[in-house]
Amino acid sequence: MEILVAIAIGTLTACGLYLMLRARTFPVILGLSLLSYAVNLFLFISGRIKLNAAPILTDATAYTDPLPQALVLTAIVISFGMTAVLVIMALGAYLTAGHDRVDTDAAPEDQP
């Protein structure tokens, strides 16, 4: 189970970083979202993977730490708000500039 979760976190991180290095705003926003999903999954898994264990310390052999669960719930709300703000900023930049390129030093594709 641990190797599957580690592969999922690594895949989400790699895809998120790849998309964040693109020259368009929409892939950058998707990459940031994937990276935040990877961090949320990492935080959630740091509370131990236990099946059928209560998130309360009743005995030291089988418990799940409730703090990472609370951190992930908070991070989900924050990342949703941050994604909404980034989408609005990208839409405003597109309407102002007429293109959605992130690198403003390079010429747009339709101009030589």
C-alpha positions in Angstrom: 0.0 0.0 0.0 2.8 2.4 0.9 4.5 2.0 -2.5 1.3 2.7 -4.3 0.8 5.9 -2.4 4.4 6.9 -2.9 4.0 6.3 -6.7 0.8 8.4 -6.7 2.5 11.3 -4.8 5.5 11.2 -7.1 3.3 11.1 -10.3 1.2 14.0 -9.1 4.3 16.0 -8.2 6.1 15.3 -11.6 3.0 16.1 -13.6 2.4 19.3 -11.6 5.9 20.5 -12.0 5.8 19.7 -15.8 2.6 21.6 -16.2 3.9 24.6 -14.2 6.8 25.0 -16.6 4.5 25.5 -19.6 4.2 28.9 -21.3 0.4 29.2 -21.0 -1.6 30.2 -18.0 -4.1 27.3 -18.0 -1.5 24.5 -17.8 0.2 26.5 -15.0 -3.0 26.6 -13.0 -3.6 22.9 -13.6 0.0 22.2 -12.5 -0.4 24.2 -9.4 -3.5 22.3 -8.6 -1.8 18.9 -9.1 1.0 20.0 -6.9 -1.3 21.0 -4.2 -3.1 17.6 -4.5 0.3 15.9 -4.1 1.1 17.9 -1.0 -2.4 17.2 0.5 -1.9 13.5 -0.1 1.5 13.6 1.5 0.1 15.4 4.5 -2.7 13.0 4.8 -0.5 9.9 4.6 1.9 11.3 7.2 -0.8 10.5 9.8 -0.1 6.8 9.2 -2.0 4.4 7.1 -4.2 2.3 9.4 -7.4 0.5 8.4 -10.3 0.6 10.8 -8.5 2.7 13.3 -10.1 5.5 15.1 -8.4 9.0 15.0 -8.3 9.0 18.8 -5.4 7.8 21.0 -7.0 4.9 22.9 -4.1 2.4 22.7 -0.6 2.9 21.3 -0.9 0.1 18.8 -3.7 1.2 16.6 -4.5 4.9 16.2 -4.6 7.5 13.4 -3.2 11.0 14.0 -6.1 13.5 13.5 -3.8 16.5 13.0 -2.9 15.7 9.3 -6.6 15.2 8.6 -7.3 18.7 9.9 -4.4 20.1 8.0 -5.6 18.5 4.7 -9.1 19.8 5.2 -7.7 23.3 5.7 -5.3 23.0 2.8 -8.2 21.9 0.5 -10.1 25.1 1.3 -7.1 27.3 0.8 -6.1 25.7 -2.5 -9.6 26.0 -3.8 -9.6 29.7 -3.0 -6.1 30.2 -4.4 -7.1 28.4 -7.7 -10.2 30.6 -8.0 -8.1 33.8 -7.6 -5.5 32.5 -10.1 -8.2 31.8 -12.7 -9.7 35.3 -12.3 -6.2 36.8 -12.6 -5.5 34.7 -15.7 -8.8 35.7 -17.3 -8.1 39.3 -16.6 -4.6 39.0 -18.1 -6.0 37.3 -21.1 -8.7 40.0 -21.7 -6.1 42.8 -21.2 -3.2 41.4 -23.3 -5.2 39.3 -25.8 -3.1 36.2 -25.3 -2.4 33.8 -22.4 1.3 33.4 -22.5 3.1 33.5 -19.2 6.5 34.6 -20.6 5.9 38.2 -21.6 9.4 38.7 -23.0 8.8 36.3 -25.9 6.7 37.3 -28.9 3.3 35.7 -29.3 3.1 32.8 -31.7 1.1 34.7 -34.3 3.6 37.5 -34.6 7.1 37.0 -36.1 
